Amino acid sequence: MVEGDVLEERFSKALQVISGCNGDMKDYTYLALLISESRRRMFTEESFKKSGIKDFIAAHMDIEKSTAQLSSLALQFAAVWVTNIQNIEFILVNIRKNLEKICSSDDVSILCSIYELMIEIHDQRKDSSNFSDCAAELVTRRCVADSVIRSLTQFTSYHAVKLATTCFSVILNNPTLVMADGNNHCDNNVHVNYAKVRQNLLVDYFEKSTDRKALLAQLKILLRTSVGEVQNSLAEFIVIKLDFSYLASGAKDFCEIMLKVAVILNDDNLRRKLVEVQDPEIKLTIMNEMLNMNEDRFMKAISDYVAEISSTPLFIKLLRKPNVARILINHPGLQSDVVRHCSNLMEGVDIADAASARSLTGVLGFLVNLYKLNKLPVEPRIVKFVCDLLARFLGVPDSVKLSCADLMAVFISNMTESPGGLGVDLVSLLGYTALSEGSSWHTKDSSIQALCAFLQNPALRCTEKDLSVTENVIKHAHAHRINFIRSASYRLLQEYVRAAKQIVENDILDRVQATILNDQEAIVRRECVDFLSAWIRSCSAEMVPPLSRLMLHLLSRDFDWEVKLKSAKFWEELVDRGIRSAVDPVGSLANLGLFSALTLGLADFEVPVRKTFRMTEDKVRTHLDLVHQSTAKMKKLDIGEDSSSGPAVKEYTPQFEEEDVDDIIEDIVEAGDNDLLTELRCSPLDPVSEVANVPRRSLEDFLVFCKQRCTENDVEDETDELKSLLEDIINSAEDVGLVEVIDCY
């Protein structure tokens, strides 16, 4: 039996187990995972049939003859069918028979599932011209609309209301209704005015809505997702039904809705009413929503408002709003005004006052976002102010210093010439901040990032003094007790190695070896591996063998999968270097441990590591042109296997009685526990002094390994998750306790 047939047979068995327990599983996540796996793997009607999904849908679509859990699952499988298969006649037949009963249900899970199915039907019809036109009739059935309005106007659940809102938008914007707007549409000799139908739906919706806050949240989504005449009709209803008393129920939603309506209907009177609101907090909300809409017609009102509040706390509140910096990029005039107001506010601030310090932090944070998004010319006045704050040892809150360091990193990245005119030694200042015991680790980290930016910027000249300061920072950061600072030291070291003309490579080797062997924090080892992947391109030839041994040690000893995953980049860079410099790149790289590294990566127990090393293997094969070599060597290996002489070894099959299985398992587990305890007696905190001697594999060894294992792993990785899920579902109905299952591993 092929792999696919086995999976489908287990899938069918799992569905039988689910039906047998009426969908009441021990683990509620099983059903959700089963749906997601179906979306990934079921792409033909035959696969739906063999796996039992088709029969499951037909058996449990009728909610009167099934439980809520099973009917909900059947509807979700129907949505998967609609997504993956063009022919949906089977689904349409089953839905038509049961739609009235499904929509009248009070069960939230069933309602959520039918709404998801209706949305999926609409989306697939919109994206595929071959999709059945009969699907549109389901979405526009009155029973669906009544169910949706009931869910929107009565409390059910957040998820149900969210799906109902989307489904209501689908109904209002249905292509059939839109094309029939303003006309009488004839279907089976029955004349229907679809514009009137939509109007009646909106009237029914507004009349039944009693929760104002919920209504505003739903209208906001409906306005965003509606188009054309539907959007105009909805906007007209909103003008009639909503007044300014709704502000108390949700100022942000109300302002966004009314501003959107003013734009849709081109209603200057409504916009003027909003601008003239007197309450300061509500007016701030209105102006922020105007800014978010990014409409040129609103910019004059926003500019006047900014000038009005520039010296008040409301200005700081506006700057703290999300997306303000991003939107200002499109409006240079307003952007310049805001920066000028920020500069004036910074110079008049009193650092000793806690409220003023918080305001300054808000301004600095805004400028960080603004200058990061837009390569603006650096303001010397602001740079001088920030440098003065960083140079002060006492009297500056650490939150302010942190924001200053963040802003300085952005400023340095944007500089186009040397900052000598400022009269400030930036590198010494940042080095002092990074080394100062009075700085928090956050500020130290930001200062190191600013130093990285200085070394990266080609417009800034780096002197020997700057490099000396940077080297001192790296030395102290590497020995810092905080792992984030040790990690940042490798980012700075990477830039230092690139900028410095002469470096002591043995010192760097000792440093990275100490990190790989003994640093207990994975975040530091990850950054160290990134540094090594960059340094291997430019280091001397004497450094390549010890670095390769170190990376082999890492692959064989490190327990962090991200560290091992990142190491793949090192070997790719090593291959590029070997091609450029070696006469026999394959033999040279084999001696350095390339094929041993690929073997370790491809055999790793973590799926992401194996997948990454498969991509690395493909690149290695391409770069080294191993296709012809592999073919020739594999033929030799096959011949060697076929012509091997000697007596055949009979495969040993252990014999034991069935009642001895439990005792055998206990013996295996006990032996494994003893081995683990033996390893744990050597504390991981004991320093490791020597790099592991990992055996080198030749190309032939690697090809044999690939033949035996790699293909099998490819299949296993794709199906392991589904296999495990199906086995868990099947075992959940059998007398297999969870404790026993865990103890067997």
Helices and strands as residue ranges (DSSP letters): H 3-20, H 29-41, H 45-50, H 53-60, H 68-84, H 89-103, H 108-127, H 134-139, H 142-153, H 158-172, H 175-179, E 184-187, E 190-193, H 194-208, H 212-225, H 228-241, G 244-249, H 251-264, H 268-275, H 280-293, G 296-298, H 299-309, H 313-320, H 324-328, H 332-347, H 354-373, H 380-391, H 398-414, G 419-422, H 426-435, H 441-456, H 464-478, H 483-499, H 505-518, H 522-535, G 541-543, H 544-557, H 561-581, H 585-592, H 594-602, H 607-623, H 626-642, G 658-660, H 661-680, H 699-705, I 706-710, H 711-732, H 738-743
